[in-house]
Amino acid sequence: MKNLITIMFAIFLFTSCKEKTNEDFVKESFLNYVQTDFDDPNSFEEITSIQAVDTVDKKFALETIKSIEDISVLLSDAEVEKAAEYKRKFEEDNTCIISYEVKVRIKRNGRKCLITYYVIDDGVNYKVQDHEMSIDEVPKLYKNFYEFAYKLVY
């Protein structure tokens, strides 16, 4: 009997010490959102999928700047200097924002529907919203850089 209790306790400790994944935090945040922001929390059926769909971090920006540096002979001195300024800023930046697409099944008017929500992880908080992250929702440094790079191409 003592062995059985010891084994059950060990299993409990092993399973309870399991570290949470990002998906666990996304799920927890969404379930809190259901309880606080749904008109009828009972309409929620289940989360069918959680998928990371977009990441805002310095890696992509620095890769883009490398491409800009590769074609610097085609750019004005002001554009080359601006790219170098962005490079310095991004090398110091530690921003990492991950956008998750969360598909959920809910009941509406007696019918089951599949609805998509987005959970934004900024490294500190998880924010649930019903739309993808727009350019206006990314940090200003990234927004300005994307606009600069877009103008270079178009």
N, CA and C atoms as an extended XYZ file, in Angstrom:
462
Properties=species:S:1:pos:R:3:atomname:S:1:resname:S:1:resid:I:1 pbc="F F F"
N         0.818       -1.185        0.000 N   MET     1
C         0.000        0.000        0.000 CA  MET     1
C         0.873        1.265        0.000 C   MET     1
N         1.951        1.237        0.815 N   LYS     2
C         2.854        2.378        0.856 CA  LYS     2
C         3.493        2.628       -0.512 C   LYS     2
N         3.847        1.537       -1.200 N   ASN     3
C         4.458        1.670       -2.526 CA  ASN     3
C         3.493        2.310       -3.518 C   ASN     3
N         2.237        1.922       -3.452 N   LEU     4
C         1.229        2.476       -4.351 CA  LEU     4
C         1.074        3.978       -4.113 C   LEU     4
N         1.026        4.391       -2.869 N   ILE     5
C         0.903        5.813       -2.546 CA  ILE     5
C         2.148        6.563       -3.002 C   ILE     5
N         3.316        5.966       -2.795 N   THR     6
C         4.564        6.595       -3.223 CA  THR     6
C         4.597        6.759       -4.739 C   THR     6
N         4.183        5.747       -5.467 N   ILE     7
C         4.164        5.805       -6.934 CA  ILE     7
C         3.164        6.857       -7.407 C   ILE     7
N         1.985        6.881       -6.814 N   MET     8
C         0.969        7.872       -7.211 CA  MET     8
C         1.466        9.283       -6.913 C   MET     8
N         2.120        9.488       -5.782 N   PHE     9
C         2.657       10.793       -5.431 CA  PHE     9
C         3.742       11.212       -6.428 C   PHE     9
N         4.607       10.282       -6.791 N   ALA    10
C         5.670       10.572       -7.768 CA  ALA    10
C         5.079       10.949       -9.121 C   ALA    10
N         4.050       10.240       -9.554 N   ILE    11
C         3.388       10.556      -10.823 CA  ILE    11
C         2.754       11.941      -10.739 C   ILE    11
N         2.113       12.232       -9.630 N   PHE    12
C         1.506       13.550       -9.438 CA  PHE    12
C         2.558       14.652       -9.521 C   PHE    12
N         3.690       14.472       -8.844 N   LEU    13
C         4.758       15.468       -8.888 CA  LEU    13
C         5.303       15.637      -10.295 C   LEU    13
N         5.485       14.535      -10.986 N   PHE    14
C         6.028       14.589      -12.342 CA  PHE    14
C         5.092       15.345      -13.280 C   PHE    14
N         3.806       15.053      -13.200 N   THR    15
C         2.858       15.690      -14.111 CA  THR    15
C         2.553       17.125      -13.715 C   THR    15
N         2.603       17.454      -12.442 N   SER    16
C         2.288       18.818      -12.026 CA  SER    16
C         3.462       19.770      -12.240 C   SER    16
N         4.663       19.272      -12.388 N   CYS    17
C         5.835       20.111      -12.594 CA  CYS    17
C         6.090       20.393      -14.073 C   CYS    17
N         5.251       19.860      -14.907 N   LYS    18
C         5.420       20.053      -16.342 CA  LYS    18
C         5.321       21.541      -16.671 C   LYS    18
N         6.281       22.034      -17.427 N   GLU    19
C         6.308       23.434      -17.794 CA  GLU    19
C         5.237       23.728      -18.844 C   GLU    19
N         4.582       24.865      -18.705 N   LYS    20
C         3.538       25.252      -19.650 CA  LYS    20
C         4.167       25.683      -20.973 C   LYS    20
N         3.518       25.342      -22.069 N   THR    21
C         3.954       25.768      -23.390 CA  THR    21
C         3.267       27.081      -23.742 C   THR    21
N         3.724       27.714      -24.803 N   ASN    22
C         3.059       28.933      -25.276 CA  ASN    22
C         1.599       28.661      -25.593 C   ASN    22
N         1.337       27.500      -26.185 N   GLU    23
C        -0.044       27.144      -26.523 CA  GLU    23
C        -0.905       27.017      -25.272 C   GLU    23
N        -0.323       26.521      -24.174 N   ASP    24
C        -1.059       26.450      -22.908 CA  ASP    24
C        -1.444       27.847      -22.427 C   ASP    24
N        -0.515       28.784      -22.528 N   PHE    25
C        -0.806       30.163      -22.118 CA  PHE    25
C        -1.854       30.799      -23.034 C   PHE    25
N        -1.765       30.519      -24.331 N   VAL    26
C        -2.750       31.046      -25.282 CA  VAL    26
C        -4.133       30.492      -24.942 C   VAL    26
N        -4.200       29.197      -24.706 N   LYS    27
C        -5.473       28.564      -24.362 CA  LYS    27
C        -6.044       29.162      -23.072 C   LYS    27
N        -5.212       29.290      -22.066 N   GLU    28
C        -5.646       29.860      -20.786 CA  GLU    28
C        -6.155       31.292      -20.968 C   GLU    28
N        -5.439       32.089      -21.754 N   SER    29
C        -5.850       33.470      -22.011 CA  SER    29
C        -7.180       33.524      -22.745 C   SER    29
N        -7.336       32.629      -23.715 N   PHE    30
C        -8.591       32.635      -24.459 CA  PHE    30
C        -9.760       32.208      -23.570 C   PHE    30
N        -9.556       31.198      -22.745 N   LEU    31
C       -10.633       30.747      -21.852 CA  LEU    31
C       -11.019       31.843      -20.855 C   LEU    31
N       -10.048       32.626      -20.391 N   ASN    32
C       -10.356       33.780      -19.539 CA  ASN    32
C       -11.161       34.815      -20.322 C   ASN    32
N       -10.799       35.028      -21.582 N   TYR    33
C       -11.518       35.954      -22.459 CA  TYR    33
C       -12.974       35.510      -22.628 C   TYR    33
N       -13.187       34.215      -22.806 N   VAL    34
C       -14.548       33.684      -22.944 CA  VAL    34
C       -15.369       34.051      -21.713 C   VAL    34
N       -14.797       33.858      -20.536 N   GLN    35
C       -15.532       34.123      -19.293 CA  GLN    35
C       -15.801       35.614      -19.066 C   GLN    35
N       -14.904       36.464      -19.487 N   THR    36
C       -15.046       37.891      -19.199 CA  THR    36
C       -15.656       38.701      -20.339 C   THR    36
N       -15.487       38.269      -21.594 N   ASP    37
C       -15.893       39.120      -22.718 CA  ASP    37
C       -16.956       38.537      -23.641 C   ASP    37
N       -17.267       37.276      -23.517 N   PHE    38
C       -18.344       36.706      -24.331 CA  PHE    38
C       -19.685       37.140      -23.744 C   PHE    38
N       -20.639       37.474      -24.607 N   ASP    39
C       -21.989       37.778      -24.121 CA  ASP    39
C       -22.561       36.579      -23.384 C   ASP    39
N       -22.342       35.395      -23.964 N   ASP    40
C       -22.827       34.159      -23.354 CA  ASP    40
C       -21.683       33.150      -23.313 C   ASP    40
N       -20.963       33.061      -22.207 N   PRO    41
C       -19.839       32.117      -22.114 CA  PRO    41
C       -20.252       30.667      -22.375 C   PRO    41
N       -21.527       30.346      -22.167 N   ASN    42
C       -21.993       28.985      -22.413 CA  ASN    42
C       -22.067       28.654      -23.906 C   ASN    42
N       -21.959       29.654      -24.775 N   SER    43
C       -21.984       29.393      -26.215 CA  SER    43
C       -20.665       28.783      -26.697 C   SER    43
N       -19.615       28.917      -25.887 N   PHE    44
C       -18.310       28.355      -26.242 CA  PHE    44
C       -18.355       26.834      -26.162 C   PHE    44
N       -17.895       26.171      -27.233 N   GLU    45
C       -17.846       24.704      -27.266 CA  GLU    45
C       -16.431       24.181      -27.019 C   GLU    45
N       -15.493       24.583      -27.905 N   GLU    46
C       -14.126       24.064      -27.787 CA  GLU    46
C       -13.156       24.866      -28.642 C   GLU    46
N       -11.888       24.773      -28.287 N   ILE    47
C       -10.813       25.301      -29.138 CA  ILE    47
C       -10.428       24.173      -30.075 C   ILE    47
N       -10.491       24.417      -31.377 N   THR    48
C       -10.173       23.353      -32.330 CA  THR    48
C        -8.712       23.392      -32.780 C   THR    48
N        -8.111       24.597      -32.777 N   SER    49
C        -6.688       24.662      -33.139 CA  SER    49
C        -6.069       25.960      -32.652 C   SER    49
N        -4.775       25.886      -32.399 N   ILE    50
C        -3.965       27.049      -32.036 CA  ILE    50
C        -2.723       26.975      -32.906 C   ILE    50
N        -2.479       28.053      -33.654 N   GLN    51
C        -1.345       28.036      -34.574 CA  GLN    51
C        -0.665       29.405      -34.580 C   GLN    51
N         0.646       29.426      -34.412 N   ALA    52
C         1.398       30.676      -34.532 CA  ALA    52
C         1.398       31.077      -36.005 C   ALA    52
N         0.932       32.288      -36.291 N   VAL    53
C         0.801       32.700      -37.687 CA  VAL    53
C         1.701       33.861      -38.079 C   VAL    53
N         2.209       34.611      -37.099 N   ASP    54
C         3.044       35.753      -37.448 CA  ASP    54
C         3.949       36.080      -36.270 C   ASP    54
N         5.139       36.544      -36.586 N   THR    55
C         6.088       36.947      -35.555 CA  THR    55
C         6.693       38.277      -35.954 C   THR    55
N         6.716       39.195      -35.019 N   VAL    56
C         7.378       40.478      -35.225 CA  VAL    56
C         8.614       40.450      -34.333 C   VAL    56
N         9.782       40.382      -34.974 N   ASP    57
C        11.021       40.435      -34.218 CA  ASP    57
C        12.120       40.997      -35.105 C   ASP    57
N        13.284       41.193      -34.523 N   LYS    58
C        14.357       41.846      -35.256 CA  LYS    58
C        14.978       40.961      -36.336 C   LYS    58
N        14.784       39.670      -36.280 N   LYS    59
C        15.417       38.769      -37.247 CA  LYS    59
C        14.999       39.114      -38.682 C   LYS    59
N        13.688       39.233      -38.910 N   PHE    60
C        13.208       39.548      -40.258 CA  PHE    60
C        13.673       40.944      -40.681 C   PHE    60
N        13.619       41.888      -39.750 N   ALA    61
C        14.035       43.253      -40.073 CA  ALA    61
C        15.512       43.291      -40.453 C   ALA    61
N        16.353       42.589      -39.705 N   LEU    62
C        17.788       42.582      -40.017 CA  LEU    62
C        18.073       41.867      -41.342 C   LEU    62
N        17.305       40.828      -41.661 N   GLU    63
C        17.460       40.167      -42.964 CA  GLU    63
C        17.082       41.119      -44.094 C   GLU    63
N        16.030       41.889      -43.879 N   THR    64
C        15.599       42.864      -44.888 CA  THR    64
C        16.666       43.941      -45.062 C   THR    64
N        17.240       44.400      -43.957 N   ILE    65
C        18.302       45.415      -44.033 CA  ILE    65
C        19.508       44.860      -44.777 C   ILE    65
N        19.837       43.588      -44.575 N   LYS    66
C        20.942       42.958      -45.316 CA  LYS    66
C        20.665       43.011      -46.820 C   LYS    66
N        19.420       42.746      -47.194 N   SER    67
C        19.045       42.824      -48.617 CA  SER    67
C        19.159       44.249      -49.135 C   SER    67
N        18.792       45.205      -48.306 N   ILE    68
C        18.916       46.617      -48.695 CA  ILE    68
C        20.386       46.977      -48.870 C   ILE    68
N        21.239       46.512      -47.958 N   GLU    69
C        22.678       46.772      -48.069 CA  GLU    69
C        23.254       46.160      -49.341 C   GLU    69
N        22.711       45.016      -49.764 N   ASP    70
C        23.195       44.359      -50.979 CA  ASP    70
C        22.914       45.171      -52.232 C   ASP    70
N        21.883       45.997      -52.178 N   ILE    71
C        21.554       46.821      -53.359 CA  ILE    71
C        21.837       48.300      -53.108 C   ILE    71
N        22.706       48.587      -52.152 N   SER    72
C        22.959       49.971      -51.739 CA  SER    72
C        23.468       50.857      -52.873 C   SER    72
N        24.119       50.273      -53.885 N   VAL    73
C        24.608       51.082      -55.010 CA  VAL    73
C        23.448       51.686      -55.800 C   VAL    73
N        22.251       51.112      -55.672 N   LEU    74
C        21.076       51.615      -56.382 CA  LEU    74
C        20.294       52.650      -55.571 C   LEU    74
N        20.705       52.865      -54.319 N   LEU    75
C        19.963       53.742      -53.423 CA  LEU    75
C        20.683       55.067      -53.216 C   LEU    75
N        19.942       56.051      -52.757 N   SER    76
C        20.556       57.344      -52.431 CA  SER    76
C        21.324       57.217      -51.116 C   SER    76
N        22.206       58.167      -50.875 N   ASP    77
C        22.974       58.168      -49.631 CA  ASP    77
C        22.054       58.267      -48.414 C   ASP    77
N        20.981       59.043      -48.531 N   ALA    78
C        20.035       59.204      -47.423 CA  ALA    78
C        19.344       57.868      -47.107 C   ALA    78
N        18.992       57.090      -48.138 N   GLU    79
C        18.333       55.795      -47.923 CA  GLU    79
C        19.298       54.792      -47.282 C   GLU    79
N        20.556       54.812      -47.721 N   VAL    80
C        21.564       53.923      -47.149 CA  VAL    80
C        21.797       54.278      -45.675 C   VAL    80
N        21.886       55.575      -45.387 N   GLU    81
C        22.084       56.012      -43.998 CA  GLU    81
C        20.885       55.651      -43.125 C   GLU    81
N        19.678       55.790      -43.671 N   LYS    82
C        18.483       55.452      -42.899 CA  LYS    82
C        18.447       53.954      -42.608 C   LYS    82
N        18.836       53.132      -43.582 N   ALA    83
C        18.895       51.678      -43.362 CA  ALA    83
C        19.926       51.352      -42.280 C   ALA    83
N        21.063       52.036      -42.291 N   ALA    84
C        22.099       51.817      -41.281 CA  ALA    84
C        21.593       52.229      -39.888 C   ALA    84
N        20.816       53.306      -39.842 N   GLU    85
C        20.232       53.756      -38.569 CA  GLU    85
C        19.249       52.708      -38.029 C   GLU    85
N        18.399       52.172      -38.903 N   TYR    86
C        17.473       51.117      -38.484 CA  TYR    86
C        18.236       49.882      -38.001 C   TYR    86
N        19.312       49.550      -38.697 N   LYS    87
C        20.108       48.384      -38.303 CA  LYS    87
C        20.628       48.546      -36.877 C   LYS    87
N        21.157       49.730      -36.560 N   ARG    88
C        21.660       49.982      -35.204 CA  ARG    88
C        20.537       49.836      -34.177 C   ARG    88
N        19.372       50.362      -34.493 N   LYS    89
C        18.244       50.283      -33.552 CA  LYS    89
C        17.775       48.835      -33.354 C   LYS    89
N        17.690       48.079      -34.458 N   PHE    90
C        17.223       46.695      -34.352 CA  PHE    90
C        18.213       45.798      -33.621 C   PHE    90
N        19.496       46.067      -33.766 N   GLU    91
C        20.492       45.259      -33.065 CA  GLU    91
C        20.364       45.403      -31.545 C   GLU    91
N        19.824       46.532      -31.083 N   GLU    92
C        19.624       46.752      -29.655 CA  GLU    92
C        18.232       46.328      -29.189 C   GLU    92
N        17.335       46.066      -30.117 N   ASP    93
C        15.934       45.786      -29.792 CA  ASP    93
C        15.735       44.308      -29.446 C   ASP    93
N        14.914       44.043      -28.446 N   ASN    94
C        14.602       42.661      -28.059 CA  ASN    94
C        13.117       42.344      -28.187 C   ASN    94
N        12.402       43.131      -28.966 N   THR    95
C        10.971       42.912      -29.147 CA  THR    95
C        10.724       41.577      -29.837 C   THR    95
N         9.763       40.851      -29.326 N   CYS    96
C         9.312       39.626      -29.985 CA  CYS    96
C         7.812       39.497      -29.721 C   CYS    96
N         7.031       39.679      -30.760 N   ILE    97
C         5.581       39.580      -30.654 CA  ILE    97
C         5.138       38.424      -31.529 C   ILE    97
N         4.399       37.504      -30.946 N   ILE    98
C         3.905       36.349      -31.695 CA  ILE    98
C         2.389       36.427      -31.752 C   ILE    98
N         1.845       36.276      -32.939 N   SER    99
C         0.401       36.283      -33.132 CA  SER    99
C        -0.054       34.846      -33.376 C   SER    99
N        -1.024       34.405      -32.571 N   TYR   100
C        -1.576       33.057      -32.697 CA  TYR   100
C        -2.987       33.128      -33.261 C   TYR   100
N        -3.277       32.253      -34.187 N   GLU   101
C        -4.628       32.101      -34.708 CA  GLU   101
C        -5.300       31.002      -33.891 C   GLU   101
N        -6.437       31.338      -33.282 N   VAL   102
C        -7.161       30.388      -32.441 CA  VAL   102
C        -8.524       30.155      -33.075 C   VAL   102
N        -8.752       28.931      -33.513 N   LYS   103
C       -10.053       28.585      -34.091 CA  LYS   103
C       -10.886       27.919      -33.011 C   LYS   103
N       -12.110       28.433      -32.847 N   VAL   104
C       -12.987       27.924      -31.797 CA  VAL   104
C       -14.352       27.582      -32.364 C   VAL   104
N       -14.974       26.613      -31.732 N   ARG   105
C       -16.335       26.229      -32.101 CA  ARG   105
C       -17.268       26.823      -31.048 C   ARG   105
N       -18.268       27.583      -31.532 N   ILE   106
C       -19.257       28.165      -30.635 CA  ILE   106
C       -20.661       27.886      -31.173 C   ILE   106
N       -21.633       28.032      -30.294 N   LYS   107
C       -23.037       27.893      -30.691 CA  LYS   107
C       -23.618       29.286      -30.901 C   LYS   107
N       -24.214       29.492      -32.087 N   ARG   108
C       -24.903       30.747      -32.397 CA  ARG   108
C       -26.250       30.403      -33.013 C   ARG   108
N       -27.285       30.931      -32.436 N   ASN   109
C       -28.636       30.698      -32.948 CA  ASN   109
C       -28.930       29.210      -33.129 C   ASN   109
N       -28.468       28.409      -32.192 N   GLY   110
C       -28.729       26.977      -32.235 CA  GLY   110
C       -27.844       26.194      -33.191 C   GLY   110
N       -26.905       26.874      -33.874 N   ARG   111
C       -26.005       26.199      -34.818 CA  ARG   111
C       -24.572       26.330      -34.330 C   ARG   111
N       -23.770       25.326      -34.638 N   LYS   112
C       -22.349       25.374      -34.288 CA  LYS   112
C       -21.590       26.084      -35.408 C   LYS   112
N       -20.732       27.025      -35.017 N   CYS   113
C       -19.940       27.804      -35.979 CA  CYS   113
C       -18.466       27.718      -35.603 C   CYS   113
N       -17.619       27.821      -36.601 N   LEU   114
C       -16.177       27.874      -36.381 CA  LEU   114
C       -15.756       29.333      -36.570 C   LEU   114
N       -15.215       29.926      -35.526 N   ILE   115
C       -14.825       31.332      -35.528 CA  ILE   115
C       -13.322       31.424      -35.261 C   ILE   115
N       -12.676       32.400      -35.892 N   THR   116
C       -11.245       32.608      -35.697 CA  THR   116
C       -11.005       33.843      -34.840 C   THR   116
N       -10.180       33.681      -33.831 N   TYR   117
C        -9.714       34.778      -32.981 CA  TYR   117
C        -8.197       34.809      -33.064 C   TYR   117
N        -7.624       35.881      -32.567 N   TYR   118
C        -6.171       36.018      -32.564 CA  TYR   118
C        -5.719       36.374      -31.153 C   TYR   118
N        -4.670       35.712      -30.702 N   VAL   119
C        -4.072       36.001      -29.404 CA  VAL   119
C        -2.670       36.530      -29.682 C   VAL   119
N        -2.414       37.726      -29.171 N   ILE   120
C        -1.132       38.391      -29.387 CA  ILE   120
C        -0.296       38.264      -28.117 C   ILE   120
N         0.874       37.660      -28.255 N   ASP   121
C         1.812       37.473      -27.142 CA  ASP   121
C         2.962       38.455      -27.338 C   ASP   121
N         3.031       39.462      -26.465 N   ASP   122
C         4.106       40.448      -26.590 CA  ASP   122
C         5.285       40.146      -25.663 C   ASP   122
N         5.288       38.946      -25.101 N   GLY   123
C         6.357       38.550      -24.194 CA  GLY   123
C         6.018       38.813      -22.738 C   GLY   123
N         4.986       39.629      -22.511 N   VAL   124
C         4.559       39.941      -21.151 CA  VAL   124
C         3.088       39.575      -20.967 C   VAL   124
N         2.267       40.001      -21.910 N   ASN   125
C         0.821       39.802      -21.825 CA  ASN   125
C         0.299       39.050      -23.050 C   ASN   125
N        -0.872       38.461      -22.878 N   TYR   126
C        -1.583       37.824      -23.981 CA  TYR   126
C        -2.872       38.604      -24.188 C   TYR   126
N        -3.073       39.089      -25.412 N   LYS   127
C        -4.246       39.902      -25.725 CA  LYS   127
C        -5.076       39.155      -26.768 C   LYS   127
N        -6.363       38.974      -26.489 N   VAL   128
C        -7.263       38.291      -27.421 CA  VAL   128
C        -7.999       39.347      -28.229 C   VAL   128
N        -8.073       39.122      -29.534 N   GLN   129
C        -8.824       40.028      -30.402 CA  GLN   129
C        -9.446       39.247      -31.542 C   GLN   129
N       -10.417       39.872      -32.202 N   ASP   130
C       -11.148       39.180      -33.264 CA  ASP   130
C       -10.603       39.507      -34.658 C   ASP   130
N        -9.440       40.121      -34.729 N   HIS   131
C        -8.823       40.459      -36.011 CA  HIS   131
C        -7.317       40.237      -35.940 C   HIS   131
N        -6.727       40.070      -37.115 N   GLU   132
C        -5.272       39.908      -37.170 CA  GLU   132
C        -4.601       41.202      -36.726 C   GLU   132
N        -3.385       41.083      -36.290 N   MET   133
C        -2.631       42.264      -35.874 CA  MET   133
C        -2.380       43.136      -37.101 C   MET   133
N        -2.724       44.409      -36.991 N   SER   134
C        -2.521       45.328      -38.112 CA  SER   134
C        -1.194       46.065      -37.937 C   SER   134
N        -0.786       46.743      -38.983 N   ILE   135
C         0.480       47.480      -38.941 CA  ILE   135
C         0.444       48.543      -37.854 C   ILE   135
N        -0.741       49.068      -37.548 N   ASP   136
C        -0.858       50.094      -36.506 CA  ASP   136
C        -0.686       49.527      -35.098 C   ASP   136
N        -0.737       48.215      -34.948 N   GLU   137
C        -0.607       47.578      -33.642 CA  GLU   137
C         0.812       47.093      -33.329 C   GLU   137
N         1.710       47.178      -34.309 N   VAL   138
C         3.097       46.770      -34.057 CA  VAL   138
C         3.852       47.961      -33.467 C   VAL   138
N         4.970       47.721      -32.775 N   PRO   139
C         5.737       48.837      -32.221 CA  PRO   139
C         6.143       49.831      -33.307 C   PRO   139
N         6.227       51.095      -32.917 N   LYS   140
C         6.480       52.182      -33.868 CA  LYS   140
C         7.758       51.966      -34.681 C   LYS   140
N         8.814       51.466      -34.051 N   LEU   141
C        10.066       51.211      -34.768 CA  LEU   141
C         9.831       50.280      -35.956 C   LEU   141
N         9.060       49.216      -35.739 N   TYR   142
C         8.794       48.249      -36.794 CA  TYR   142
C         7.867       48.837      -37.856 C   TYR   142
N         6.862       49.561      -37.420 N   LYS   143
C         5.934       50.186      -38.364 CA  LYS   143
C         6.690       51.132      -39.288 C   LYS   143
N         7.511       51.994      -38.714 N   ASN   144
C         8.275       52.941      -39.523 CA  ASN   144
C         9.237       52.234      -40.471 C   ASN   144
N         9.864       51.164      -39.980 N   PHE   145
C        10.791       50.421      -40.837 CA  PHE   145
C        10.060       49.758      -42.001 C   PHE   145
N         8.909       49.128      -41.722 N   TYR   146
C         8.155       48.477      -42.792 CA  TYR   146
C         7.725       49.485      -43.850 C   TYR   146
N         7.311       50.660      -43.400 N   GLU   147
C         6.923       51.709      -44.353 CA  GLU   147
C         8.120       52.167      -45.182 C   GLU   147
N         9.276       52.302      -44.554 N   PHE   148
C        10.510       52.677      -45.250 CA  PHE   148
C        10.869       51.618      -46.293 C   PHE   148
N        10.872       50.345      -45.905 N   ALA   149
C        11.230       49.271      -46.829 CA  ALA   149
C        10.220       49.179      -47.976 C   ALA   149
N         8.940       49.381      -47.675 N   TYR   150
C         7.904       49.343      -48.711 CA  TYR   150
C         8.149       50.444      -49.746 C   TYR   150
N         8.496       51.632      -49.286 N   LYS   151
C         8.750       52.752      -50.210 CA  LYS   151
C         9.961       52.473      -51.094 C   LYS   151
N        10.943       51.755      -50.569 N   LEU   152
C        12.112       51.414      -51.386 CA  LEU   152
C        11.751       50.490      -52.535 C   LEU   152
N        10.830       49.581      -52.265 N   VAL   153
C        10.446       48.582      -53.271 CA  VAL   153
C         9.450       49.152      -54.268 C   VAL   153
N         8.542       49.978      -53.789 N   TYR   154
C         7.482       50.482      -54.659 CA  TYR   154
C         7.683       51.927      -54.888 C   TYR   154
